Amino acid sequence: MKRFNKYIVSLIGASVLFSSCEKYLDQSPDMRAEINSIDKVGQLLVSAYPKYNYLAIAETYSDNVVDKGFGVGHINEPFVSLYAWEDIEDNGNNTPIQYWNACYTAINNANQALEAIVKNKFGDEAKQYRGEALVARAYAHFMLVTFFAKEYTIGEANTAPGIPYILAPETTTLPQYNRGTVASVYAQIEKDLEEGLPLLEGGKWKVPKYHFTPAAAHAFASRFYLFKGDWDKVIQHSTLMVPGGSYVNNLRPWNTALTNYTAAEFPVEITKADKSYNILLSETFSTFQRSSISGTTRYGFGTTIFQNIYNGLTVTGARFYNKGLLWSDNNYTTFVFKEYFHYTNVTAGTGLACLMQPLFISDEGLMNRAEAYIQKGEFTAALADLNTFAAVRITGYNPTTHAVTLAKAKTFFKVTDDKDALIKTVLQFKQIGWMNEGMRWLDILRHHLPVVHNHLAIDGTETFRTLEPNDNRRMFQIPKEAQIAGVALNPR
């Protein structure tokens, strides 16, 4: 297997990048040096998904976290620097560079699969794997351009530098890469997505929820076109995500089945592959659960967020049901994730912490469709989707008293514009609905929202800092090693 350029991917170690929480994924790159069968292509594509996640960087940059105060919780990196929106040069767990490396490693594996399919002339027999590789490649590039470049702005030229879009495995010793523009990266993402998605139809996977099936590809397309502002395609792909286009009985059943689980059962059940609401799952190496939402980081999910947002009144006039609770003094958990431990040396007791991360859930498709309807001025359809969501989040939901209406939305948010009121409703539902899951940062970027972080001094004095929409620090810094390959850093 050809090695991806070390200056784009600062290799942390093959045993980390190419292993997984599941033993059947434990294979070194050398064991897959010759991808000479369709079965081997399928095995390789298991590694075409980022093996580290963006949870810590997205959550700690967002307005889902607070400074809990001097002496409350640990002050370990990278949380301190992330909360202060400072660049981090380390590539350890929960860092931006770690996610950069994970995405480009996934891209290289997708490209290796695509090359093997062409080289061996597998043809239509490998159609689903070609489709999966193209969509997986598009997804990883999309997440990279979202985190490491200037946010895409609907209706503008988007000529700011993007990220290197890699279309083939590395073959030279020291290649030079071009970042292109955000617009050119989006164009290539769309090309890969539109070419790959139809190839997935009729495909069969041993564990479908770990792969870009047609449903998962439609989920990604729904998110991509939401960023791009193509509202008709958002509606189209969101509708194709679920059987018959109906989200009833296909959302996370918060106020029914999920209420029956204990605190220990809940994080296991909510991330199972047999749940209709889980569209794409990924096993990722991560200490996010222990370091943040079930740990005691000073800069995290604190009392004010827990009480005023997560358990605050919504536009419906009621609160959303959730499993969140106090973990320790001023530290809370949403119970969405459960850490698993993958032993690399049982005798020594060493290994890697893992999380099963839902990359796409059906709830997102519903909210994406609602927003697209709002943007098109189709408020009746949008309200129907919003109320479908509210119906599974409110205990004892009563459409007479809890239904979202234009009048209630305008009154709640103190605005006079119908569209503005409903967009704010979508954003509120999503912030509460996926607290601690990294999704809020994506909405902050799309809607150019400022982020305010409080800072508490030892004497209790509180000050506030704001990350404005035009602040270059909203782009995570590209690894300095990438400069050797001609990749310019983001401005500061």
C-alpha positions, 0 to 999 in steps of 0.5 A, spaced: 500 500 500 502 506 498 503 511 503 499 517 503 504 523 504 507 524 511 506 532 510 499 532 509 498 526 514 502 527 520 502 519 521 501 518 529 502 510 528 499 505 523 497 501 529 492 507 531 490 509 524 488 502 521 485 499 527 478 499 530 475 498 537 472 491 533 477 485 533 475 484 525 478 491 523 485 489 526 489 489 520 496 492 518 496 496 512 502 491 510 496 485 510 492 489 505 498 491 500 495 488 494 488 489 493 486 484 488 479 482 490 473 485 491 472 482 498 479 486 499 476 492 497 470 492 501 475 490 507 479 496 505 473 501 505 472 499 512 477 504 514 475 510 509 471 513 515 475 518 520 477 514 525 477 520 530 472 525 531 470 532 531 466 532 538 471 536 542 473 541 537 466 542 535 463 543 542 468 546 546 468 552 540 461 553 540 456 556 545 454 549 548 460 550 553 461 555 559 467 556 564 465 553 570 469 557 575 476 557 578 477 550 581 472 546 578 474 541 573 481 539 570 484 544 566 487 539 561 489 541 554 486 541 549 480 544 552 483 550 555 486 552 548 479 550 544 475 554 549 480 560 548 479 559 540 487 558 540 491 554 535 493 548 538 500 545 535 499 538 538 496 532 534 493 528 540 486 526 542 481 531 541 485 536 537 484 539 530 490 536 527 488 529 529 481 530 526 485 533 520 490 526 520 484 522 520 480 525 515 486 524 510 487 517 512 480 516 510 481 519 504 487 515 502 484 509 503 478 511 499 483 512 493 486 506 494 480 502 493 478 506 487 485 505 484 484 497 485 477 497 482 480 500 476 487 497 476 483 490 477 478 491 472 472 489 477 467 493 473 460 493 475 461 487 480 464 492 484 459 498 483 457 499 490 464 499 493 466 504 488 460 508 490 462 508 497 469 510 496 466 516 492 461 518 497 466 517 503 472 521 499 467 526 499 464 526 506 471 527 509 473 532 504 467 536 506 468 535 513 475 538 512 473 544 508 468 545 514 473 545 519 479 548 516 477 553 511 472 559 511 465 557 511 461 557 505 457 563 504 450 562 500 450 567 494 457 569 494 463 567 490 467 563 496 474 564 493 477 563 500 482 558 500 479 551 501 483 544 503 487 540 498 482 535 494 486 528 493 483 524 488 489 519 487 493 515 492 500 518 493 506 516 488 511 521 489 516 523 495 514 530 496 508 532 492 506 539 492 498 540 494 494 546 492 488 548 497 484 551 491 478 555 493 472 553 498 468 553 491 472 548 487 472 544 493 465 544 494 464 543 486 469 536 487 465 534 493 458 535 489 461 531 483 463 525 487 457 525 491 453 525 485 457 520 481 457 515 487 450 515 490 447 512 484 452 506 485 450 504 492 443 502 490 442 495 491 448 494 495 449 489 500 453 490 506 454 485 512 453 491 517 450 496 513 450 502 518 457 502 518 457 504 511 455 509 506 448 506 504 443 509 499 440 512 506 447 514 509 449 518 502 442 521 502 443 524 509 450 526 507 447 530 501 442 533 505 447 536 509 451 538 504 446 541 500 443 545 506 450 548 506 450 550 499 443 553 499 440 548 494 433 547 498 430 543 493 435 538 493 435 538 501 428 536 501 429 531 495 435 528 499 432 528 506 425 525 504 429 519 501 433 518 507 427 514 510 422 509 508 416 513 504 419 520 506 416 519 513 419 521 519 414 518 524 416 512 527 423 513 524 426 519 529 429 517 536 424 515 540 425 520 546 419 520 550 417 513 549 422 507 548 428 511 550 425 513 557 425 506 559 432 505 559 437 506 565 443 510 565 447 504 564 443 502 558 441 508 555 448 510 551 448 503 549 441 503 546 441 509 543 448 508 538 446 501 536 446 499 529 439 496 529 435 502 530 432 506 524 434 513 527 441 511 526 443 512 519 451 512 519 455 510 525 462 510 526 467 507 531 472 512 533 478 513 538 476 518 543 477 520 550 471 525 549 466 522 554 471 521 559 474 528 558 468 532 557 461 530 558 462 525 563 469 528 566 470 534 569 473 539 564 472 546 567 470 548 560 464 544 558 457 542 559 456 546 565 450 549 569 448 555 565 447 551 559 444 545 562 438 549 566 437 555 561 438 551 554 438 544 555 432 544 560 430 550 558 423 552 555 422 551 548 418 555 543 412 550 544 412 552 551 414 545 554 421 542 555 424 537 551 425 530 555 432 528 555 437 523 560 441 529 562 443 529 569 448 532 574 455 528 574 459 531 579 459 539 582 457 543 575 459 537 571 453 534 567 452 529 562 447 527 556 448 520 556 449 520 548 456 516 548 458 510 552 466 509 552 469 502 550 476 500 551 480 497 546 486 493 549 492 493 545 496 489 550 491 486 555 497 484 560 499 491 560 492 493 561 493 498 555 489 500 549 485 506 546 478 509 548 473 508 543 466 511 542 460 509 537 459 516 534 452 517 530 455 521 524 448 521 521 441 520 524 434 521 521 433 527 526 438 531 522 434 530 515 427 532 518 430 538 521 434 540 514 428 539 510 424 543 515 429 549 514 429 548 507 422 549 507 422 555 511 428 558 506 423 557 500 417 560 504 413 553 505 411 555 512 406 550 512 410 544 510 416 546 515 411 547 521 409 540 520 416 537 520 417 541 526 411 538 530 413 531 528 420 533 531 416 536 537 412 530 538 417 525 540 421 530 544 416 533 549 413 528 555 405 528 554 405 531 547 399 534 546 398 538 539 393 542 541 397 545 547 404 544 544 404 545 537 409 550 534 405 556 530 408 562 527 405 566 532 408 562 538 415 562 534 414 570 533 412 571 540 417 567 543 423 569 540 421 577 540 421 577 532 416 580 527 418 576 521 415 569 520 422 566 516 426 569 522 422 566 527 422 559 524 429 559 523 430 560 530 426 555 532 429 550 527 436 552 531 433 551 538 431 544 536 437 542 533 441 545 539 437 542 544 436 535 540 444 534 539 447 537 545 454 535 546 454 531 539 458 537 535 452 539 531 451 546 534 458 548 531 456 547 524 449 551 525 454 557 527 458 557 521 452 556 516 448 562 519 454 566 521 452 566 528 457 570 534 459 565 540 460 568 547 464 565 552 465 567 559 471 567 563 471 567 571 477 569 575 479 566 581 475 572 585 469 570 581 469 576 576 466 574 570 468 577 563 466 575 556 469 574 549 466 574 543 468 570 536 465 574 531 462 571 524 468 574 521 474 572 525 479 568 522 480 563 528 473 560 526 477 556 521 482 551 525 489 552 523 492 547 518 498 543 521 504 546 520 508 540 517 503 541 511 507 548 509 512 543 506 507 540 501 505 547 499 499 548 503 498 555 506 496 556 513 490 560 515 491 567 516 491 569 524 
